[in-house]
Structure formats: C-alpha cells, structure tokens
C-alpha cells in the first residue's frame, strides 16, 4: 500500500492533532501574523487545502490551538491540586510545580498562551483570559483555605484572597517565561522561588526563614 494511501486513511482526530501540533510550533516561532499556513501544512505533512478543510481559517486554527493548550495546562494544574487531604501549602506547591513543569516541558505551548494569544486582540485574548481566570480560581481557593485555618481568619477578607491570587498568578506567569529564557533555571527552582516569596512572605524570606516541602 502506498504511503499516501495510508496517510489518507488516518482518523480525523489524529490528523487534526498533527495539524494543531504543527500550528503550535509555527505560532510560537513566528507569531500569529507571520505564521504561514503553508509552513503549518508542511510541518503536519498534509496539503494546505486539507488544513482549511479541517480547521476552516487561520483565525479558527489559532483559536483551536489556544483552547487545546489552555485545556492541557488547566488539566495538569487541576490534577496536581486535587488532593483535598493535603494542607493548603502542599497543594499550592503541587500546583505551582505542575504549572512551571508544564511551561518548561512545553515551551511552544507556553509561548502561545503567555505571549501570542494575549497580544492579538479578540477573540484570542479572551481565550487566554478564561484560562487565567480558572487558574486564579484554583489559587484563590487554596489561599482561602489557608486563611480559614489561620488563628485570626477574620483578618483576611475575600477581597484580600482575590487580590493575593491575582498577584500570585501574575508572578507565576512572568517567572515561568523568565525561567524558560534563562539557562540553568529548572521548573522546581522557579516554583520554590515563588513559593518562598508568596507563602513565607518577603519579610521571612529576608530573615532566611524559608518554606520547604515536607
């Protein structure tokens, strides 16, 4: 049987995955505007008309890429923090570790989510914003649990929790991009840096009172 015949018989889901994988690489490398549908088709090993047949347009292809990569990242973080029996700091550590590991192991995916999707306007920025809202909700839940366990829980308001979650997620996003661009920085080191800063507090960190996983 000819190679072309075998290729044509690939299931649609497999072929679409190949196209999306190729698109992630191309969009991460060139950005949305400069990415070429010709290159995406070549990387996927298909014809350009087939890309349009499956995914309709460059805009819809980019949207599909953002959604798929966002869902993958969210699934990794959600799985990491699912242990309800663990204390909040351990669950946050697990979530941060998973987040930074994903960004390090999937740099093209992270480049699309953290940079490309947010700089091209709608509807792409909205897709990235929804992903960020879900991650922020995870973090807010963990901070809220910790606040309820504190001796003076009333001192920390819901607004405080929301603000801290926003600050932590923003820091994680920035640090993940920096870590990916800085030689020698591992995902675990990046997660520990943020954990020390956020959980122990800057004052404790300056006194060398460092948080560490049990």
Kinemage of the C-alpha trace (Angstrom):
@kinemage 1
@onewidth
@group {chain A} dominant
@subgroup {mainchain}
@vectorlist {calphas} color= white
{ca unk a 1} P 0.000 0.000 0.000
{ca unk a 2} L 1.353 3.450 -0.889
{ca unk a 3} L 2.364 5.890 1.832
{ca unk a 4} L -0.160 8.420 0.521
{ca unk a 5} L -2.992 5.909 0.831
{ca unk a 6} L -2.049 5.110 4.418
{ca unk a 7} L -1.871 8.836 5.245
{ca unk a 8} L -5.328 9.470 3.785
{ca unk a 9} L -6.767 6.758 5.991
{ca unk a 10} L -5.585 8.294 9.260
{ca unk a 11} L -8.536 9.035 11.584
{ca unk a 12} L -9.690 12.642 11.509
{ca unk a 13} L -8.812 13.158 15.188
{ca unk a 14} L -5.232 12.030 14.558
{ca unk a 15} L -4.867 14.253 11.521
{ca unk a 16} L -6.273 17.271 13.384
{ca unk a 17} L -3.868 16.637 16.252
{ca unk a 18} L -0.966 16.662 13.797
{ca unk a 19} L -2.166 19.960 12.366
{ca unk a 20} L -2.581 21.519 15.795
{ca unk a 21} L 0.846 20.280 16.896
{ca unk a 22} L 2.364 21.868 13.794
{ca unk a 23} L 0.415 25.083 14.358
{ca unk a 24} L 1.672 25.366 17.946
{ca unk a 25} L 5.264 25.221 16.696
{ca unk a 26} L 4.668 27.724 13.923
{ca unk a 27} L 2.700 30.246 16.009
{ca unk a 28} L 5.256 30.044 18.843
{ca unk a 29} L 8.123 30.562 16.414
{ca unk a 30} L 6.678 33.325 14.240
{ca unk a 31} L 3.630 34.778 15.991
{ca unk a 32} L 0.088 34.789 14.658
{ca unk a 33} L 0.516 37.342 11.887
{ca unk a 34} L 3.741 35.937 10.445
{ca unk a 35} L 2.870 32.253 10.782
{ca unk a 36} L 2.308 30.653 7.395
{ca unk a 37} L -0.424 28.172 6.610
{ca unk a 38} L 1.973 26.708 4.045
{ca unk a 39} L 4.526 26.019 6.774
{ca unk a 40} L 1.878 24.588 9.105
{ca unk a 41} L 0.708 22.220 6.382
{ca unk a 42} L 4.290 21.191 5.638
{ca unk a 43} L 5.080 20.555 9.308
{ca unk a 44} L 1.901 18.477 9.627
{ca unk a 45} L 2.684 16.525 6.485
{ca unk a 46} L -0.567 17.477 4.758
{ca unk a 47} L -1.706 19.786 1.982
{ca unk a 48} L -2.764 23.346 2.746
{ca unk a 49} L -6.292 22.729 1.384
{ca unk a 50} L -6.658 19.914 3.914
{ca unk a 51} L -5.797 22.295 6.762
{ca unk a 52} L -8.518 24.663 5.563
{ca unk a 53} L -10.944 21.777 5.108
{ca unk a 54} L -10.466 20.616 8.711
{ca unk a 55} L -9.990 23.942 10.507
{ca unk a 56} L -11.594 26.469 8.131
{ca unk a 57} L -9.312 29.501 8.575
{ca unk a 58} L -6.129 30.743 10.172
{ca unk a 59} L -8.171 32.515 12.857
{ca unk a 60} L -10.087 29.363 13.739
{ca unk a 61} L -6.875 27.345 13.734
{ca unk a 62} L -5.247 29.781 16.171
{ca unk a 63} L -8.333 29.739 18.392
{ca unk a 64} L -8.321 25.929 18.397
{ca unk a 65} L -4.634 25.934 19.347
{ca unk a 66} L -5.204 28.321 22.259
{ca unk a 67} L -8.152 26.295 23.561
{ca unk a 68} L -6.347 22.982 23.338
{ca unk a 69} L -3.168 24.221 25.007
{ca unk a 70} L -5.123 26.054 27.724
{ca unk a 71} L -7.145 22.926 28.499
{ca unk a 72} L -3.960 20.884 28.730
{ca unk a 73} L -2.376 23.316 31.186
{ca unk a 74} L -5.538 23.566 33.285
{ca unk a 75} L -5.818 19.780 33.442
{ca unk a 76} L -2.235 19.482 34.704
{ca unk a 77} L -2.764 22.069 37.447
{ca unk a 78} L -6.176 20.679 38.459
{ca unk a 79} L -4.788 17.171 38.782
{ca unk a 80} L -1.893 18.412 40.905
{ca unk a 81} L -4.092 20.185 43.485
{ca unk a 82} L -6.853 17.567 43.685
{ca unk a 83} L -5.700 16.010 46.996
{ca unk a 84} L -8.196 17.554 49.417
{ca unk a 85} L -6.493 15.896 52.382
{ca unk a 86} L -3.215 17.771 51.909
{ca unk a 87} L -2.685 21.126 53.659
{ca unk a 88} L -3.097 24.265 51.502
{ca unk a 89} L 0.623 24.991 51.261
{ca unk a 90} L 1.372 21.487 49.965
{ca unk a 91} L -1.431 21.720 47.406
{ca unk a 92} L -0.219 25.129 46.276
{ca unk a 93} L 3.308 23.756 45.995
{ca unk a 94} L 1.992 20.868 43.895
{ca unk a 95} L 0.043 23.231 41.667
{ca unk a 96} L 2.958 25.611 41.160
{ca unk a 97} L 5.328 22.730 40.481
{ca unk a 98} L 2.945 21.348 37.852
{ca unk a 99} L 2.481 24.790 36.294
{ca unk a 100} L 6.197 25.509 35.975
{ca unk a 101} L 6.931 21.973 34.773
{ca unk a 102} L 4.342 22.330 32.017
{ca unk a 103} L 5.754 25.686 30.909
{ca unk a 104} L 9.282 24.240 30.853
{ca unk a 105} L 8.379 20.994 29.101
{ca unk a 106} L 6.014 22.617 26.591
{ca unk a 107} L 7.785 25.897 25.754
{ca unk a 108} L 5.975 26.381 22.436
{ca unk a 109} L 2.616 25.897 24.109
{ca unk a 110} L 3.547 28.333 26.867
{ca unk a 111} L 4.797 30.901 24.335
{ca unk a 112} L 1.452 30.763 22.533
{ca unk a 113} L -0.573 31.073 25.751
{ca unk a 114} L 1.536 33.649 27.565
{ca unk a 115} L 2.558 35.892 24.699
{ca unk a 116} L 0.962 35.274 21.304
{ca unk a 117} L -2.650 34.825 22.412
{ca unk a 118} L -2.627 37.945 24.560
{ca unk a 119} L -1.193 40.332 22.000
{ca unk a 120} L -3.522 39.683 19.048
{ca unk a 121} L -6.751 41.134 20.403
{ca unk a 122} L -10.085 39.355 20.374
{ca unk a 123} L -11.130 36.605 20.268
{ca unk a 124} L -7.689 35.285 21.156
{ca unk a 125} L -7.077 37.419 24.236
{ca unk a 126} L -10.431 36.331 25.627
{ca unk a 127} L -9.471 32.660 25.337
{ca unk a 128} L -6.240 33.327 27.246
{ca unk a 129} L -8.129 35.358 29.856
{ca unk a 130} L -10.522 32.474 30.525
{ca unk a 131} L -7.599 30.151 31.160
{ca unk a 132} L -6.084 32.673 33.577
{ca unk a 133} L -9.389 33.050 35.431
{ca unk a 134} L -9.593 29.303 36.025
{ca unk a 135} L -6.042 29.084 37.344
{ca unk a 136} L -6.651 32.127 39.538
{ca unk a 137} L -9.774 30.441 40.945
{ca unk a 138} L -7.679 27.390 41.919
{ca unk a 139} L -5.177 29.607 43.697
{ca unk a 140} L -7.842 31.710 45.413
{ca unk a 141} L -9.418 28.544 46.771
{ca unk a 142} L -6.125 27.422 48.293
{ca unk a 143} L -5.403 30.827 49.808
{ca unk a 144} L -8.936 30.924 51.180
{ca unk a 145} L -8.450 27.530 52.832
{ca unk a 146} L -5.254 28.744 54.447
{ca unk a 147} L -6.974 31.903 55.644
{ca unk a 148} L -9.756 29.889 57.278
{ca unk a 149} L -7.162 27.791 59.099
{ca unk a 150} L -5.329 30.860 60.421
{ca unk a 151} L -5.699 31.901 64.061
{ca unk a 152} L -7.308 35.210 63.138
{ca unk a 153} L -9.156 34.214 60.000
{ca unk a 154} L -11.313 37.353 60.085
{ca unk a 155} L -8.221 39.463 59.349
{ca unk a 156} L -8.122 38.167 55.772
{ca unk a 157} L -11.116 39.216 53.673
{ca unk a 158} L -12.418 37.715 50.445
{ca unk a 159} L -11.054 40.749 48.656
{ca unk a 160} L -7.621 40.063 50.143
{ca unk a 161} L -7.804 36.477 48.919
{ca unk a 162} L -8.792 37.575 45.407
{ca unk a 163} L -6.008 40.152 45.272
{ca unk a 164} L -3.390 37.691 46.514
{ca unk a 165} L -4.499 35.109 43.954
{ca unk a 166} L -4.201 37.640 41.140
{ca unk a 167} L -0.745 38.670 42.325
{ca unk a 168} L 0.447 35.096 42.653
{ca unk a 169} L -0.796 34.020 39.220
{ca unk a 170} L 0.681 37.114 37.588
{ca unk a 171} L 4.010 36.411 39.251
{ca unk a 172} L 3.897 32.757 38.190
{ca unk a 173} L 3.267 33.695 34.559
{ca unk a 174} L 6.100 36.195 34.491
{ca unk a 175} L 8.507 33.889 36.292
{ca unk a 176} L 7.693 30.943 34.008
{ca unk a 177} L 8.540 32.999 30.930
{ca unk a 178} L 11.747 34.241 32.538
{ca unk a 179} L 12.750 30.719 33.593
{ca unk a 180} L 12.209 29.418 30.066
{ca unk a 181} L 14.509 32.120 28.711
{ca unk a 182} L 17.210 31.781 31.379
{ca unk a 183} L 19.756 28.998 31.140
{ca unk a 184} L 20.064 26.718 34.148
{ca unk a 185} L 16.777 27.604 35.875
{ca unk a 186} L 14.681 24.496 36.490
{ca unk a 187} L 10.924 24.357 36.903
{ca unk a 188} L 11.332 23.188 40.501
{ca unk a 189} L 13.650 26.092 41.310
{ca unk a 190} L 11.215 28.572 39.815
{ca unk a 191} L 8.315 27.085 41.777
{ca unk a 192} L 10.347 27.164 45.011
{ca unk a 193} L 11.318 30.797 44.406
{ca unk a 194} L 7.702 31.836 44.087
{ca unk a 195} L 6.635 29.648 46.999
{ca unk a 196} L 9.233 31.262 49.245
{ca unk a 197} L 8.217 34.732 48.171
{ca unk a 198} L 4.465 34.197 48.341
{ca unk a 199} L 3.960 31.765 51.185
{ca unk a 200} L 6.709 32.584 53.621
{ca unk a 201} L 6.370 36.250 52.867
{ca unk a 202} L 9.040 38.674 51.843
{ca unk a 203} L 9.836 39.555 55.457
{ca unk a 204} L 10.522 35.963 56.442
{ca unk a 205} L 12.499 35.390 53.294
{ca unk a 206} L 14.753 38.333 54.110
{ca unk a 207} L 15.388 36.732 57.514
{ca unk a 208} L 16.194 33.464 55.727
{ca unk a 209} L 13.138 31.748 57.164
{ca unk a 210} L 12.365 29.654 54.110
{ca unk a 211} L 9.408 27.436 53.356
{ca unk a 212} L 10.326 23.929 52.165
{ca unk a 213} L 8.208 20.965 51.033
{ca unk a 214} L 7.729 18.330 53.690
